[in-house]
Amino acid sequence: MSTPRIPRETRPAGTESTRGGAPAGLEPLAVLPVFVPLQGKRAVLAGSNGGAPWKVKLLAAAGAHVDVYAPEPSDELRAVPGEIVAGSVTLHERQWQADDLSGSAFCIGAMEDEDDCIAFVAAARTTGAIVNAVDRPHLCDVKFGAIVNRSPMVVGISTEGAAPVFGQTVRARIEGMLPRGFKAWIGAARDWREEVTSRFHGFSDRRAFWERFTDRAFAEPDRVPTDRDLAELLGQTEAAPKGGAVTLVGAGPGDAELLTLKALRALRNADVILYDDLVAPEILDYARREARTMLVGKTGHGPSCRQDDINALMVQLAKSGKQVVRLKSGDPLVFGRAGEEIDACRAAGIPVSVVPGVSAAQGAAASLCVSLTHRDAARRLQYVTGHDRRGALPEDLNWGALADPSVTTVVYMPKKTLGVLLERAIAEGLAPATPALLVFNATRPNQQVVEGTAQDLATRVEAAGLDGPALLMVGDALRRGDAEAAIAAIEPDKLAI
């Protein structure tokens, strides 16, 4: 019997998430991304190298009044004052002087000569201005990156000069992901914020309003929001049930990209997240920074928190008004003890809902490009647990179903009982040559597969000496031509035979 554990808080409210003693989701930064308001402020650019015209346009687009000092401006630079979309630009066809920098908030040196640029930067810094030097990162206080403009939403991308083309490609990808109509929705958010704040004094109500607002913006990004939208969103938020609730969320088998949109929304809304050891650490990075995270330690055969303790903790937190996410590996409704947690919430009068996840079986099969229900080999798919409450092979398994040649069987948590399970299945009629796989760490970067038959798989697994959450797949569907080809294509370092 495993040694009981107690829930352990891994991130208190109001702190960054932690993983292995270091902040999760906040790796070392090459630069600090900041946004500088320049509306109505004065900016100066001196020089006329090739990067000067674009920098002037950017400063003006941010609402700055830009003075440009260039004794011999290029034709492109001369044209800039007539091409700006905001702010103002005044071109002075002369050398800059120290007095020209007084009162400036942002200064850019765009000289061809290095010594001229050094002198300008030194003079600009004495005024307290933010300083940039075109194509001279070693002289810059701040640097420009690629920009996605959905103002007032602005996305900045920096590769710290390491890969500008890569940064531009990322910018293009983000451009495609963010509809241009978002500009109207973000403008509405700015206009409505004061009314929302005055209507809802509690943080949770305000957050609920903005979540509904965001859902509507993503559903209809190209429609201009109206006062009717504001009234409906205010009404929905006021009418929503108050108090705490519990949401059981499937985290999937490991790959964070398999999270559903609904799961992401639940993580963003959570005040507290109770998660298992098998949940991939990077998935917690999607939670909002203010959320508490607590490890409740449900693993296969190691020390685990008592289910009754987890149930009591969920109920206690929800009764205190918290939005609680119970985050489980795979799908919570597939061998996740979700039924016991749902019953505990209902018995305590706590609202409870479930967000399904990609099951371990689905993830493993997809990662191998193997169909579990090939129409010529498997007319049924069954999920079976590999152990009972005591950790032993369940005595009430339907051995006739396990031996059925027209079935694909997926066994969860099979490592401890693998040998006796397959031996008994063969004794009950399963063909010894039936293809069998044991998939470790399905969908994760360290996924590995042991391939064999019902007769020799247990021996192969023992010889491989692998560790991690495992899933057994048995059935003739695994020997179909396409399945065999997919398995044969597994990278050698991912296949242990």
C-alpha positions, -999 to +999 in steps of 0.1 A: +000+000+000+014+034-009+024+060+017-002+088+019+009+123+010-007+156+019-015+183-007+015+206-012+012+242-024+036+249-052+026+284-060+009+307-035-015+333-048+001+364-062+035+347-071+049+333-103+045+296-108+074+274-097+089+244-114+120+227-100+127+257-077+126+282-106+097+303-119+077+284-145+068+303-176+095+329-169+129+317-182+158+342-184+150+371-206+175+385-232+157+418-230+128+433-210+098+439-232+083+472-223+059+497-241+067+534-241+038+559-243+048+588-266+015+605-273+020+643-273+057+640-263+087+653-281+112+629-299+144+637-319+161+618-347+194+630-359+210+616-391+197+602-424+210+567-428+188+540-444+169+532-412+160+568-404+127+571-424+110+541-408+121+551-373+106+585-378+073+570-390+072+547-359+078+576-335+050+597-352+027+567-353+030+565-315+017+601-313+051+619-308+061+653-322+093+644-340+121+668-349+145+654-375+179+669-379+197+660-411+219+684-432+215+662-463+183+642-460+175+615-485+145+618-507+128+591-487+133+611-455+121+643-471+088+625-480+081+612-444+062+644-431+036+638-458+032+601-450+026+600-413-006+586-398-004+604-364+018+628-344+038+653-364+072+655-381+094+686-386+125+683-408+154+706-400+181+705-428+211+711-405+233+694-380+219+687-346+230+708-316+229+700-279+201+724-272+180+706-298+177+676-274+163+695-245+128+683-235+129+652-256+115+619-243+130+597-270+162+602-291+174+582-321+208+585-337+208+575-374+243+586-384+266+567-408+297+576-388+303+557-355+320+586-337+291+610-346+266+585-333+286+580-300+286+618-294+249+621-301+240+592-277+261+607-249+244+641-254+210+626-255+215+606-223+223+638-203+188+650-210+173+618-195+158+607-228+155+571-239+181+565-265+183+543-296+210+541-323+201+526-357+221+495-364+243+500-334+228+478-306+258+484-283+248+521-280+211+515-274+190+518-242+161+502-261+158+483-293+131+481-319+115+447-328+090+434-353+055+449-346+020+436-351-003+466-349-039+461-338-037+493-318-045+498-290-032+461-290+004+461-300+026+430-302+064+434-301+088+406-312+125+406-305+152+381-313+178+403-297+193+408-331+201+371-334+176+362-362+158+392-377+143+372-405+129+346-380+114+375-361+097+388-392+083+354-400+069+351-365+054+385-369+037+374-401+023+343-384+009+364-356-006+388-381-026+359-396-037+348-361-050+382-350-080+394-370-078+431-379-113+435-364-098+431-329-088+468-331-125+477-327-130+453-298-099+466-280-111+501-285-144+492-270-127+476-240-108+509-234-141+529-237-161+505-214-135+498-187-145+527-164-182+516-165-173+480-159-151+489-129-178+511-114-205+484-119-185+455-105-164+461-074-152+425-070-122+413-090-139+380-098-169+397-113-148+420-134-127+391-146-159+372-155-171+402-176-138+404-195-138+367-201-173+370-217-161+400-236-131+381-250-152+351-260-175+373-279-146+391-296-131+358-307-165+346-319-172+377-340-139+394-345-148+414-376-180+429-362-178+464-345-191+461-309-220+483-299-237+495-268-260+465-270-230+442-265-221+462-234-256+459-220-258+422-227-224+414-212-232+435-181-265+417-177-250+382-181-223+389-156-248+403-130-271+372-135-243+346-133-243+324-102-220+338-075-196+318-053-171+291-057-173+261-081-151+232-092-141+223-127-125+190-135-102+196-165-084+171-187-048+181-193-042+155-220-015+129-219+014+154-218+018+175-250+006+210-239-006+217-275-033+191-270-051+212-244-086+223-256-097+259-258-122+252-230-094+239-208-073+270-214-102+292-205-107+272-172-070+276-164-072+313-170-103+316-147-090+295-118-082+308-084-067+275-073-054+246-094-051+211-078-030+190-101-015+155-102+021+145-106+014+132-141+003+166-154+031+180-177+047+210-159+044+233-189+006+231-188+006+250-155+022+279-174-011+286-191-027+294-157-030+331-148-001+342-126-022+350-096-036+315-093-025+292-065-013+257-076-013+227-053+002+193-060-021+166-048+001+138-059-020+111-077+005+087-092+003+051-102+020+031-074+040+058-055+030+079-025-004+096-032-028+119-015-059+102-002-089+107-024-110+118+006-084+145+014-085+158-022-123+158-022-124+177+012-099+203-001-119+209-033-151+214-013-134+237+013-118+259-014-150+262-034-171+270-002-147+299+004-157+313-029-128+301-050-129+289-086-112+255-083-097+236-112-090+199-106-064+193-133-059+156-143-037+139-168-055+126-199-093+127-196-107+130-161-136+106-171-113+078-181-098+061-150-094+095-134-117+089-103-138+118-116-170+101-103-159+103-067-150+140-070-182+149-088-202+131-061-183+149-033-191+183-049-227+175-054-231+162-019-217+196-006-239+216-029-209+229-050-214+235-087-192+211-107-185+208-144-161+187-165-138+197-194-128+166-212-093+161-224-074+140-250-071+106-234-038+088-231-051+062-255-060+088-281-027+106-277-006+074-279-023+062-310-021+096-327+016+099-319+022+065-336-003+072-365-020+039-356-058+034-359-073+017-329-105+007-348-094-005-383-126-017-399-109-049-412-095-058-378-113-042-348-150-037-345-147-027-308-124-006-286-122-012-249-104+005-221-093-016-191-075-007-159-044-028-151-049-029-113-075-026-086-075-006-054-049-029-039-026-025-069-032-061-080-047-075-112-085-070-110-103-103-104-134-093-123-119-086-157-139-099-187-113-123-200-135-134-229-136-098-241-099-094-237-093-125-258-117-114-285-097-111-318-120-084-332-112-060-303-084-035-297-077-034-260-060-004-242-049-011-207-042+019-184-016+016-156-004-018-167+033-019-156+029-037-123+006-064-136+018-066-173+032-101-172+004-118-153-023-099-173-009-110-207-003-145-195-038-149-182-053-133-214-034-159-235-047-187-212-082-174-218-078-175-256-059-145-268-036-155-296+000-154-284+011-137-317-013-108-312+006-075-317+012-056-285+028-022-276+037-005-244+039+032-248+058+052-222+053+090-217+028+092-246+030+124-266+059+138-246+094+145-260+107+114-241+080+091-255+093+056-261+077+024-273+083-013-267+070-034-295+062-071-293+035-097-291+011-107-263+036-136-256+069-117-254+061-081-246+065-084-208+100-098-213+109-070-237+096-043-214+116-057-185+147-058-206+142-022-218+142-009-182+121+022-191+101+044-166+072+068-167+035+066-172+027+037-196-001+024-217-006-011-231-022-015-266-031-050-278-050-061-309-048-072-345-054-036-357-018-030-348-006-055-374-024-039-404-001-027-431-005+010-423+000+004-386+031-017-391+045+010-414+038+037-388+055+017-361+084+009-384+088+047-389+094+054-352+127+070-346+153+045-333+158+064-301+121+063-294+117+025-300+130+001-274+128-035-285 
